[in-house]
């Protein structure tokens, strides 16, 4: 289990909009996953208020739907990890 607290949208970095904040968070998530990839299998995000909106935006950018039978059941991955 890896618990990580994002820092990319702290302080005044929230004044440029949800799109910019979501992209920053998506990049930070990709960086963390790459650093710890061999040990990670699942991913969960938790965000409150604006952080929750950034999280949803980042997940939309990072989500890759599966093809085949799992796709019919909403299957997919986030940075190659199973959403939990």
Biopython code that builds the backbone (N, CA, C, O; Angstrom):
import numpy as np
from Bio.PDB.StructureBuilder import StructureBuilder

atoms = [
    (1, "UNK", "N", (0.844, -1.177, 0.000)),
    (1, "UNK", "CA", (0.000, 0.000, 0.000)),
    (1, "UNK", "C", (0.887, 1.236, 0.000)),
    (1, "UNK", "O", (1.815, 1.354, 0.800)),
    (2, "UNK", "N", (0.591, 2.134, -0.892)),
    (2, "UNK", "CA", (1.291, 3.416, -0.959)),
    (2, "UNK", "C", (0.262, 4.510, -0.724)),
    (2, "UNK", "O", (-0.734, 4.591, -1.443)),
    (3, "UNK", "N", (0.491, 5.336, 0.255)),
    (3, "UNK", "CA", (-0.362, 6.494, 0.519)),
    (3, "UNK", "C", (0.422, 7.724, 0.094)),
    (3, "UNK", "O", (1.516, 7.980, 0.597)),
    (4, "UNK", "N", (-0.140, 8.478, -0.829)),
    (4, "UNK", "CA", (0.562, 9.626, -1.385)),
    (4, "UNK", "C", (-0.351, 10.842, -1.333)),
    (4, "UNK", "O", (-1.526, 10.757, -1.691)),
    (5, "UNK", "N", (0.179, 11.956, -0.894)),
    (5, "UNK", "CA", (-0.570, 13.206, -0.844)),
    (5, "UNK", "C", (-0.027, 14.143, -1.924)),
    (5, "UNK", "O", (1.128, 14.565, -1.874)),
    (6, "UNK", "N", (-0.869, 14.453, -2.884)),
    (6, "UNK", "CA", (-0.474, 15.302, -4.001)),
    (6, "UNK", "C", (-0.122, 16.707, -3.529)),
    (6, "UNK", "O", (-0.709, 17.228, -2.580)),
    (7, "UNK", "N", (0.847, 17.307, -4.211)),
    (7, "UNK", "CA", (1.271, 18.655, -3.849)),
    (7, "UNK", "C", (1.182, 19.627, -5.028)),
    (7, "UNK", "O", (1.457, 20.817, -4.875)),
    (8, "UNK", "N", (0.804, 19.126, -6.188)),
    (8, "UNK", "CA", (0.878, 19.945, -7.404)),
    (8, "UNK", "C", (-0.126, 21.088, -7.460)),
    (8, "UNK", "O", (0.058, 22.021, -8.242)),
    (9, "UNK", "N", (-1.175, 21.043, -6.660)),
    (9, "UNK", "CA", (-2.187, 22.097, -6.713)),
    (9, "UNK", "C", (-2.322, 22.839, -5.382)),
    (9, "UNK", "O", (-3.397, 23.337, -5.049)),
    (10, "UNK", "N", (-1.247, 22.907, -4.639)),
    (10, "UNK", "CA", (-1.272, 23.601, -3.357)),
    (10, "UNK", "C", (-1.226, 25.119, -3.540)),
    (10, "UNK", "O", (-0.805, 25.630, -4.578)),
    (11, "UNK", "N", (-1.662, 25.804, -2.519)),
    (11, "UNK", "CA", (-1.575, 27.265, -2.417)),
    (11, "UNK", "C", (-2.221, 27.971, -3.611)),
    (11, "UNK", "O", (-3.393, 27.735, -3.906)),
    (12, "UNK", "N", (-1.491, 28.809, -4.279)),
    (12, "UNK", "CA", (-2.046, 29.637, -5.360)),
    (12, "UNK", "C", (-2.094, 28.923, -6.705)),
    (12, "UNK", "O", (-2.425, 29.546, -7.713)),
    (13, "UNK", "N", (-1.778, 27.656, -6.747)),
    (13, "UNK", "CA", (-1.788, 26.927, -8.014)),
    (13, "UNK", "C", (-3.191, 26.511, -8.423)),
    (13, "UNK", "O", (-3.350, 25.717, -9.351)),
    (14, "UNK", "N", (-4.201, 27.027, -7.756)),
    (14, "UNK", "CA", (-5.581, 26.678, -8.091)),
    (14, "UNK", "C", (-6.288, 27.771, -8.880)),
    (14, "UNK", "O", (-7.456, 27.612, -9.236)),
    (15, "UNK", "N", (-5.617, 28.857, -9.157)),
    (15, "UNK", "CA", (-6.274, 29.999, -9.797)),
    (15, "UNK", "C", (-6.331, 29.922, -11.322)),
    (15, "UNK", "O", (-6.878, 30.815, -11.969)),
    (16, "UNK", "N", (-5.776, 28.872, -11.889)),
    (16, "UNK", "CA", (-5.773, 28.776, -13.352)),
    (16, "UNK", "C", (-6.807, 27.790, -13.892)),
    (16, "UNK", "O", (-6.774, 27.441, -15.072)),
    (17, "UNK", "N", (-7.709, 27.349, -13.050)),
    (17, "UNK", "CA", (-8.833, 26.545, -13.519)),
    (17, "UNK", "C", (-8.694, 25.048, -13.307)),
    (17, "UNK", "O", (-7.614, 24.525, -13.032)),
    (18, "UNK", "N", (-9.833, 24.381, -13.445)),
    (18, "UNK", "CA", (-9.924, 22.941, -13.225)),
    (18, "UNK", "C", (-9.125, 22.177, -14.276)),
    (18, "UNK", "O", (-8.462, 21.190, -13.954)),
    (19, "UNK", "N", (-9.182, 22.620, -15.514)),
    (19, "UNK", "CA", (-8.465, 21.911, -16.574)),
    (19, "UNK", "C", (-6.964, 21.867, -16.284)),
    (19, "UNK", "O", (-6.347, 20.804, -16.364)),
    (20, "UNK", "N", (-6.384, 23.001, -15.953)),
    (20, "UNK", "CA", (-4.947, 23.057, -15.663)),
    (20, "UNK", "C", (-4.610, 22.242, -14.420)),
    (20, "UNK", "O", (-3.625, 21.504, -14.407)),
    (21, "UNK", "N", (-5.426, 22.372, -13.376)),
    (21, "UNK", "CA", (-5.197, 21.607, -12.151)),
    (21, "UNK", "C", (-5.338, 20.112, -12.367)),
    (21, "UNK", "O", (-4.570, 19.327, -11.811)),
    (22, "UNK", "N", (-6.313, 19.713, -13.168)),
    (22, "UNK", "CA", (-6.506, 18.305, -13.484)),
    (22, "UNK", "C", (-5.342, 17.736, -14.270)),
    (22, "UNK", "O", (-4.929, 16.600, -14.039)),
    (23, "UNK", "N", (-4.812, 18.514, -15.194)),
    (23, "UNK", "CA", (-3.646, 18.070, -15.969)),
    (23, "UNK", "C", (-2.410, 17.942, -15.076)),
    (23, "UNK", "O", (-1.638, 16.992, -15.210)),
    (24, "UNK", "N", (-2.224, 18.906, -14.161)),
    (24, "UNK", "CA", (-1.088, 18.820, -13.240)),
    (24, "UNK", "C", (-1.196, 17.563, -12.379)),
    (24, "UNK", "O", (-0.215, 16.845, -12.187)),
    (25, "UNK", "N", (-2.405, 17.304, -11.861)),
    (25, "UNK", "CA", (-2.601, 16.124, -11.025)),
    (25, "UNK", "C", (-2.389, 14.842, -11.814)),
    (25, "UNK", "O", (-1.774, 13.903, -11.308)),
    (26, "UNK", "N", (-2.886, 14.784, -13.039)),
    (26, "UNK", "CA", (-2.688, 13.600, -13.877)),
    (26, "UNK", "C", (-1.198, 13.342, -14.090)),
    (26, "UNK", "O", (-0.754, 12.196, -14.022)),
    (27, "UNK", "N", (-0.435, 14.383, -14.344)),
    (27, "UNK", "CA", (1.011, 14.222, -14.536)),
    (27, "UNK", "C", (1.676, 13.734, -13.257)),
    (27, "UNK", "O", (2.547, 12.864, -13.297)),
    (28, "UNK", "N", (1.267, 14.292, -12.122)),
    (28, "UNK", "CA", (1.851, 13.870, -10.847)),
    (28, "UNK", "C", (1.521, 12.405, -10.561)),
    (28, "UNK", "O", (2.376, 11.660, -10.082)),
    (29, "UNK", "N", (0.303, 11.993, -10.848)),
    (29, "UNK", "CA", (-0.088, 10.590, -10.656)),
    (29, "UNK", "C", (0.762, 9.689, -11.551)),
    (29, "UNK", "O", (1.260, 8.659, -11.095)),
    (30, "UNK", "N", (0.931, 10.064, -12.813)),
    (30, "UNK", "CA", (1.760, 9.266, -13.721)),
    (30, "UNK", "C", (3.185, 9.130, -13.194)),
    (30, "UNK", "O", (3.772, 8.050, -13.252)),
    (31, "UNK", "N", (3.735, 10.219, -12.683)),
    (31, "UNK", "CA", (5.101, 10.195, -12.151)),
    (31, "UNK", "C", (5.214, 9.252, -10.952)),
    (31, "UNK", "O", (6.165, 8.475, -10.861)),
    (32, "UNK", "N", (4.257, 9.317, -10.043)),
    (32, "UNK", "CA", (4.277, 8.469, -8.851)),
    (32, "UNK", "C", (4.099, 6.999, -9.230)),
    (32, "UNK", "O", (4.798, 6.133, -8.703)),
    (33, "UNK", "N", (3.169, 6.717, -10.137)),
    (33, "UNK", "CA", (2.941, 5.338, -10.568)),
    (33, "UNK", "C", (4.197, 4.781, -11.232)),
    (33, "UNK", "O", (4.583, 3.645, -10.956)),
    (34, "UNK", "N", (4.835, 5.551, -12.094)),
    (34, "UNK", "CA", (6.062, 5.077, -12.744)),
    (34, "UNK", "C", (7.154, 4.770, -11.729)),
    (34, "UNK", "O", (7.879, 3.785, -11.866)),
    (35, "UNK", "N", (7.267, 5.608, -10.719)),
    (35, "UNK", "CA", (8.298, 5.418, -9.696)),
    (35, "UNK", "C", (8.060, 4.148, -8.883)),
    (35, "UNK", "O", (9.015, 3.483, -8.480)),
    (36, "UNK", "N", (6.801, 3.807, -8.641)),
    (36, "UNK", "CA", (6.457, 2.688, -7.750)),
    (36, "UNK", "C", (5.790, 1.524, -8.479)),
    (36, "UNK", "O", (5.287, 0.607, -7.829)),
    (37, "UNK", "N", (5.774, 1.539, -9.804)),
    (37, "UNK", "CA", (4.999, 0.587, -10.598)),
    (37, "UNK", "C", (5.153, -0.884, -10.191)),
    (37, "UNK", "O", (4.128, -1.554, -10.061)),
    (38, "UNK", "N", (6.312, -1.415, -9.988)),
    (38, "UNK", "CA", (6.378, -2.862, -9.733)),
    (38, "UNK", "C", (5.567, -3.301, -8.512)),
    (38, "UNK", "O", (5.146, -4.454, -8.422)),
    (39, "UNK", "N", (5.355, -2.391, -7.590)),
    (39, "UNK", "CA", (4.685, -2.742, -6.341)),
    (39, "UNK", "C", (3.200, -2.406, -6.333)),
    (39, "UNK", "O", (2.490, -2.812, -5.412)),
    (40, "UNK", "N", (2.717, -1.687, -7.315)),
    (40, "UNK", "CA", (1.320, -1.240, -7.324)),
    (40, "UNK", "C", (0.461, -2.113, -8.230)),
    (40, "UNK", "O", (0.888, -2.516, -9.313)),
    (41, "UNK", "N", (-0.753, -2.399, -7.774)),
    (41, "UNK", "CA", (-1.723, -3.163, -8.564)),
    (41, "UNK", "C", (-3.026, -2.385, -8.751)),
    (41, "UNK", "O", (-3.650, -2.460, -9.810)),
    (42, "UNK", "N", (-3.438, -1.631, -7.715)),
    (42, "UNK", "CA", (-4.700, -0.898, -7.729)),
    (42, "UNK", "C", (-4.439, 0.569, -7.417)),
    (42, "UNK", "O", (-3.397, 0.938, -6.875)),
    (43, "UNK", "N", (-5.424, 1.396, -7.777)),
    (43, "UNK", "CA", (-5.313, 2.825, -7.487)),
    (43, "UNK", "C", (-6.665, 3.359, -7.012)),
    (43, "UNK", "O", (-7.714, 3.009, -7.552)),
    (44, "UNK", "N", (-6.611, 4.206, -5.997)),
    (44, "UNK", "CA", (-7.784, 4.924, -5.493)),
    (44, "UNK", "C", (-7.388, 6.379, -5.313)),
    (44, "UNK", "O", (-6.258, 6.685, -4.933)),
    (45, "UNK", "N", (-8.320, 7.264, -5.588)),
    (45, "UNK", "CA", (-8.088, 8.689, -5.362)),
    (45, "UNK", "C", (-9.135, 9.211, -4.403)),
    (45, "UNK", "O", (-10.295, 8.800, -4.443)),
    (46, "UNK", "N", (-8.722, 10.107, -3.554)),
    (46, "UNK", "CA", (-9.619, 10.736, -2.604)),
    (46, "UNK", "C", (-9.380, 12.237, -2.692)),
    (46, "UNK", "O", (-8.246, 12.702, -2.579)),
    (47, "UNK", "N", (-10.436, 12.977, -2.892)),
    (47, "UNK", "CA", (-10.309, 14.421, -2.969)),
    (47, "UNK", "C", (-11.519, 15.077, -2.317)),
    (47, "UNK", "O", (-12.628, 14.544, -2.371)),
    (48, "UNK", "N", (-11.304, 16.211, -1.716)),
    (48, "UNK", "CA", (-12.366, 16.947, -1.058)),
    (48, "UNK", "C", (-12.521, 18.301, -1.736)),
    (48, "UNK", "O", (-11.536, 18.999, -1.979)),
    (49, "UNK", "N", (-13.748, 18.665, -2.037)),
    (49, "UNK", "CA", (-14.066, 19.952, -2.642)),
    (49, "UNK", "C", (-13.346, 20.093, -3.991)),
    (49, "UNK", "O", (-13.531, 19.250, -4.870)),
    (50, "UNK", "N", (-12.546, 21.122, -4.169)),
    (50, "UNK", "CA", (-11.865, 21.330, -5.441)),
    (50, "UNK", "C", (-10.918, 20.171, -5.751)),
    (50, "UNK", "O", (-10.729, 19.821, -6.917)),
    (51, "UNK", "N", (-10.331, 19.585, -4.735)),
    (51, "UNK", "CA", (-9.465, 18.421, -4.932)),
    (51, "UNK", "C", (-10.223, 17.246, -5.527)),
    (51, "UNK", "O", (-9.662, 16.483, -6.313)),
    (52, "UNK", "N", (-11.481, 17.092, -5.166)),
    (52, "UNK", "CA", (-12.306, 16.037, -5.743)),
    (52, "UNK", "C", (-12.584, 16.289, -7.216)),
    (52, "UNK", "O", (-12.614, 15.354, -8.017)),
    (53, "UNK", "N", (-12.785, 17.533, -7.568)),
    (53, "UNK", "CA", (-13.011, 17.879, -8.971)),
    (53, "UNK", "C", (-11.731, 17.629, -9.777)),
    (53, "UNK", "O", (-11.783, 17.073, -10.874)),
    (54, "UNK", "N", (-10.588, 18.041, -9.230)),
    (54, "UNK", "CA", (-9.315, 17.759, -9.897)),
    (54, "UNK", "C", (-9.129, 16.250, -10.068)),
    (54, "UNK", "O", (-8.691, 15.797, -11.125)),
    (55, "UNK", "N", (-9.456, 15.480, -9.046)),
    (55, "UNK", "CA", (-9.302, 14.021, -9.102)),
    (55, "UNK", "C", (-10.142, 13.415, -10.219)),
    (55, "UNK", "O", (-9.668, 12.564, -10.972)),
    (56, "UNK", "N", (-11.378, 13.852, -10.321)),
    (56, "UNK", "CA", (-12.257, 13.328, -11.377)),
    (56, "UNK", "C", (-11.728, 13.697, -12.762)),
    (56, "UNK", "O", (-11.788, 12.886, -13.686)),
    (57, "UNK", "N", (-11.218, 14.899, -12.906)),
    (57, "UNK", "CA", (-10.670, 15.333, -14.189)),
    (57, "UNK", "C", (-9.437, 14.496, -14.535)),
    (57, "UNK", "O", (-9.290, 14.034, -15.667)),
    (58, "UNK", "N", (-8.554, 14.305, -13.553)),
    (58, "UNK", "CA", (-7.332, 13.533, -13.785)),
    (58, "UNK", "C", (-7.658, 12.088, -14.145)),
    (58, "UNK", "O", (-7.035, 11.526, -15.045)),
    (59, "UNK", "N", (-8.617, 11.481, -13.464)),
    (59, "UNK", "CA", (-9.005, 10.098, -13.759)),
    (59, "UNK", "C", (-9.529, 9.995, -15.190)),
    (59, "UNK", "O", (-9.230, 9.031, -15.894)),
    (60, "UNK", "N", (-10.299, 10.973, -15.613)),
    (60, "UNK", "CA", (-10.816, 10.960, -16.983)),
    (60, "UNK", "C", (-9.666, 11.009, -17.996)),
    (60, "UNK", "O", (-9.747, 10.383, -19.052)),
    (61, "UNK", "N", (-8.612, 11.739, -17.685)),
    (61, "UNK", "CA", (-7.457, 11.813, -18.581)),
    (61, "UNK", "C", (-6.654, 10.513, -18.584)),
    (61, "UNK", "O", (-6.116, 10.115, -19.617)),
    (62, "UNK", "N", (-6.575, 9.857, -17.438)),
    (62, "UNK", "CA", (-5.707, 8.690, -17.279)),
    (62, "UNK", "C", (-6.401, 7.358, -17.531)),
    (62, "UNK", "O", (-5.733, 6.329, -17.626)),
    (63, "UNK", "N", (-7.720, 7.356, -17.640)),
    (63, "UNK", "CA", (-8.476, 6.111, -17.798)),
    (63, "UNK", "C", (-8.291, 5.535, -19.191)),
    (63, "UNK", "O", (-8.377, 6.249, -20.190)),
    (64, "UNK", "N", (-8.037, 4.235, -19.244)),
    (64, "UNK", "CA", (-7.927, 3.509, -20.515)),
    (64, "UNK", "C", (-8.906, 2.342, -20.465)),
    (64, "UNK", "O", (-8.704, 1.411, -19.685)),
    (65, "UNK", "N", (-9.967, 2.367, -21.282)),
    (65, "UNK", "CA", (-10.933, 1.264, -21.265)),
    (65, "UNK", "C", (-10.306, -0.022, -21.788)),
    (65, "UNK", "O", (-9.456, -0.010, -22.678)),
    (66, "UNK", "N", (-10.752, -1.125, -21.208)),
    (66, "UNK", "CA", (-10.308, -2.440, -21.689)),
    (66, "UNK", "C", (-11.128, -2.834, -22.900)),
    (66, "UNK", "O", (-12.285, -2.436, -23.038)),
    (67, "UNK", "N", (-10.535, -3.601, -23.758)),
    (67, "UNK", "CA", (-11.294, -4.186, -24.860)),
    (67, "UNK", "C", (-11.710, -5.586, -24.439)),
    (67, "UNK", "O", (-11.207, -6.114, -23.447)),
    (68, "UNK", "N", (-12.618, -6.181, -25.178)),
    (68, "UNK", "CA", (-13.062, -7.532, -24.869)),
    (68, "UNK", "C", (-14.184, -7.569, -23.860)),
    (68, "UNK", "O", (-14.933, -6.601, -23.720)),
    (69, "UNK", "N", (-14.307, -8.681, -23.153)),
    (69, "UNK", "CA", (-15.455, -8.911, -22.277)),
    (69, "UNK", "C", (-15.504, -7.965, -21.087)),
    (69, "UNK", "O", (-16.593, -7.615, -20.631)),
    (70, "UNK", "N", (-14.352, -7.540, -20.572)),
    (70, "UNK", "CA", (-14.362, -6.629, -19.418)),
    (70, "UNK", "C", (-14.898, -5.261, -19.786)),
    (70, "UNK", "O", (-15.442, -4.562, -18.930)),
    (71, "UNK", "N", (-14.757, -4.863, -21.045)),
    (71, "UNK", "CA", (-15.226, -3.548, -21.478)),
    (71, "UNK", "C", (-16.727, -3.428, -21.308)),
    (71, "UNK", "O", (-17.225, -2.350, -20.984)),
    (72, "UNK", "N", (-17.450, -4.502, -21.518)),
    (72, "UNK", "CA", (-18.904, -4.480, -21.371)),
    (72, "UNK", "C", (-19.319, -4.251, -19.929)),
    (72, "UNK", "O", (-20.440, -3.817, -19.665)),
    (73, "UNK", "N", (-18.422, -4.539, -18.996)),
    (73, "UNK", "CA", (-18.724, -4.386, -17.568)),
    (73, "UNK", "C", (-18.071, -3.147, -16.979)),
    (73, "UNK", "O", (-17.956, -3.027, -15.759)),
    (74, "UNK", "N", (-17.647, -2.237, -17.823)),
    (74, "UNK", "CA", (-17.052, -0.996, -17.336)),
    (74, "UNK", "C", (-15.597, -1.144, -16.937)),
    (74, "UNK", "O", (-15.063, -0.286, -16.235)),
    (75, "UNK", "N", (-14.937, -2.223, -17.372)),
    (75, "UNK", "CA", (-13.545, -2.449, -17.007)),
    (75, "UNK", "C", (-12.614, -1.461, -17.671)),
    (75, "UNK", "O", (-12.925, -0.905, -18.724)),
    (76, "UNK", "N", (-11.505, -1.254, -17.067)),
    (76, "UNK", "CA", (-10.484, -0.368, -17.592)),
    (76, "UNK", "C", (-9.404, -0.166, -16.560)),
    (76, "UNK", "O", (-9.493, -0.694, -15.451)),
    (77, "UNK", "N", (-8.386, 0.590, -16.909)),
    (77, "UNK", "CA", (-7.301, 0.850, -15.986)),
    (77, "UNK", "C", (-7.005, 2.345, -15.898)),
    (77, "UNK", "O", (-7.385, 3.121, -16.775)),
    (78, "UNK", "N", (-6.339, 2.722, -14.850)),
    (78, "UNK", "CA", (-5.863, 4.079, -14.658)),
    (78, "UNK", "C", (-4.350, 3.969, -14.502)),
    (78, "UNK", "O", (-3.864, 3.433, -13.506)),
    (79, "UNK", "N", (-3.613, 4.468, -15.471)),
    (79, "UNK", "CA", (-2.142, 4.330, -15.499)),
    (79, "UNK", "C", (-1.730, 2.868, -15.419)),
    (79, "UNK", "O", (-0.701, 2.544, -14.827)),
    (80, "UNK", "N", (-2.525, 1.986, -16.011)),
    (80, "UNK", "CA", (-2.206, 0.572, -15.981)),
    (80, "UNK", "C", (-2.585, -0.137, -14.704)),
    (80, "UNK", "O", (-2.305, -1.326, -14.552)),
    (81, "UNK", "N", (-3.221, 0.573, -13.774)),
    (81, "UNK", "CA", (-3.632, -0.004, -12.490)),
    (81, "UNK", "C", (-5.137, -0.175, -12.450)),
    (81, "UNK", "O", (-5.872, 0.519, -13.153)),
    (82, "UNK", "N", (-5.589, -1.099, -11.625)),
    (82, "UNK", "CA", (-7.018, -1.371, -11.491)),
    (82, "UNK", "C", (-7.651, -0.315, -10.579)),
    (82, "UNK", "O", (-7.207, -0.148, -9.443)),
    (83, "UNK", "N", (-8.665, 0.392, -11.046)),
    (83, "UNK", "CA", (-9.355, 1.351, -10.176)),
    (83, "UNK", "C", (-10.024, 0.617, -9.014)),
    (83, "UNK", "O", (-10.661, -0.418, -9.206)),
    (84, "UNK", "N", (-9.875, 1.154, -7.831)),
    (84, "UNK", "CA", (-10.428, 0.508, -6.645)),
    (84, "UNK", "C", (-11.383, 1.445, -5.942)),
    (84, "UNK", "O", (-11.957, 1.086, -4.915)),
]
sb = StructureBuilder()
sb.init_structure("model")
sb.init_model(0)
sb.init_chain("A")
sb.init_seg("    ")
for serial, (resi, resn, name, xyz) in enumerate(atoms, 1):
    if name == "N":
        sb.init_residue(resn, " ", resi, " ")
    sb.init_atom(name, np.array(xyz, "f"), 0.0, 1.0, " ", f" {name:<3s}", serial, name[0])
structure = sb.get_structure()
